[in-house]
Amino acid sequence: MTTVRFDTQKTEKTINQVTLLGRAGADPQKRGTEEHPVINFPLATHYSYKYESGDILQRTDWHRISIFKPGLRDTVYKYLKKGQRVYVTGKLSYGEVKLDDGQVRSASTVIADDVIFFQNQQHTEN
């Protein structure tokens, strides 16, 4: 094991914090290995923009969420369902993913520290 020491006078603090509120685009999937499991799911967020003409554009952004924390990972895998509204906090990470056809693509991922579930509202007909 290698220990790296930093001179505290030369090290500065940084912040990498992401907060998202959206809907799960699919049920969570297990990936990784037995020793290093990970749960992934897509999260959709959107925003609306109104043009001067009055037309409204709604844009949806898709975020890849990855969970490594054991308790959180198990809870999300067991209870999160496609379409459910969730609040995710974590940090942004950049890397590469290997596609099924062998191609390698760059990807950004939110490494979740917490996932808060919102109750699905029951719609009743009157």
C-alpha positions, 0 to 999 in steps of 0.5 A: 500500500502506498501512502501519499502525503500532501503539504496542507499549505499547498492543498486547496479545498474543492467542491464536486456536488450534484443535486437532481430531482427527477424520474427514474427512466428504468428499473435499476440494474446490477453491474460490476462484480461480487467484490465491487457491485454497483447499481445503475439507473437513468434519471430524467430531468427537464426544463421548459423554455418559452419563446417570444412567439409563445411556443414552449419547448420542453427539454429532457436531460438524462443522467446516469446514476451509479450507487456504490454504498452498500445500504443505499445500493440495496435499498435502491435496487429493491424499491426503485421502479421506473417512473418513480420520482427521486431526489439524488445527491452525489458527485459528478464523475467522468470516465469511459464505458464499454458498449456491448459492441466493444466500442468505448465511449466517454461518459459522465456519471453521478455517483450517488451519496443519497437517494430520497424516494417520493411517494407516488400520488394516488389519482382518484376519479370522482 
